[in-house]
C-alpha cells in the first residue's frame, strides 16, 4: 500500500466516522424522545416532589404538567438554583413575587415562609400560586408562560398595544422561553398521561 492511498483512506474515514456517529446519535435521541414512558422519560422529563407539585397545582388550579415544564426550564430541577437577578429555587421565584402572592392572600406565609424559597415545598407553592394568578388574569397558555418570564404587566402592555402572543412578544429571551416551556409541557403531557404521580 502506498503512502498516498493510506492517507486517502484515513481522510475518507476521517470524514465518514463523524457522520456515522451523528446519525447514530440522532436515531438514539429519536427513539428516546418517542418513548413516552419508562426509563427514557426519567431522563428527558424527570419529576421530583411529585406529591408536592400535585398538591400545590390542585390548590392553585393549574396543570401539574405545566408546573413540571416550568421547573425543567427554569432550574433544570436544581432546588438550589439562584439567578443573577435573584430568582430562587426550582421555579426561580423572585422574593418580591413571593411577597406579592402572600399579600394577595394566595399563599399562607405561616405555612410557607417567603424567606425560604430554596425549600422545594415553599418554592413550588409560590411558583404554582404565581401560575394560578397569571391563569386567572390572562386568556391563553402562551400569555401565561410569557408572563411568567417577562411579567404580567409587560405582557398586558403588549396586548393593550394591539399585539397578540406569541407574535407580539418583544423580548427574544421571552420568545425562546415560551418555545422551551411549550415543548417541555407537551413532553410532560405525553410522558405522564395518567398524571405525574401515576404510572
CORHU-V571298 format. One record per pair of residues at least 24 apart in sequence whose C-alpha atoms are under 8 Angstrom apart, sorted by the first residue. I is the first residue (numbers start at 1). J is the second residue. Records with the same first field share a line. If there is no record, write none. Layout:
BEGIN
I->J + J
END
This chain:
BEGIN
35->191
36->190 + 191 + 192
37->191 + 192
41->191
45->72 + 184 + 187 + 188 + 191
47->196
48->77
49->120 + 121
50->196 + 197
51->197
52->121 + 124
53->124 + 125
54->196 + 197
56->124 + 125 + 128 + 129
57->128
60->128 + 129 + 131 + 132
61->132
62->128 + 131 + 132 + 135
64->195 + 196
65->185 + 188 + 189 + 195 + 196
66->185 + 188
67->127 + 128
68->185 + 188
69->181 + 182 + 184 + 185 + 188
70->181
72->184
73->177 + 180 + 181 + 184
79->118 + 119 + 120
80->118
81->118
88->117 + 118 + 123
89->117 + 118 + 119 + 120 + 123
90->118 + 120 + 123 + 124
91->123 + 124 + 127
92->123 + 127
93->117 + 123 + 126 + 127
97->130
98->126
101->126 + 129 + 130
142->166 + 178
145->178 + 181
146->174 + 175 + 177 + 178
149->174 + 177
150->174
END
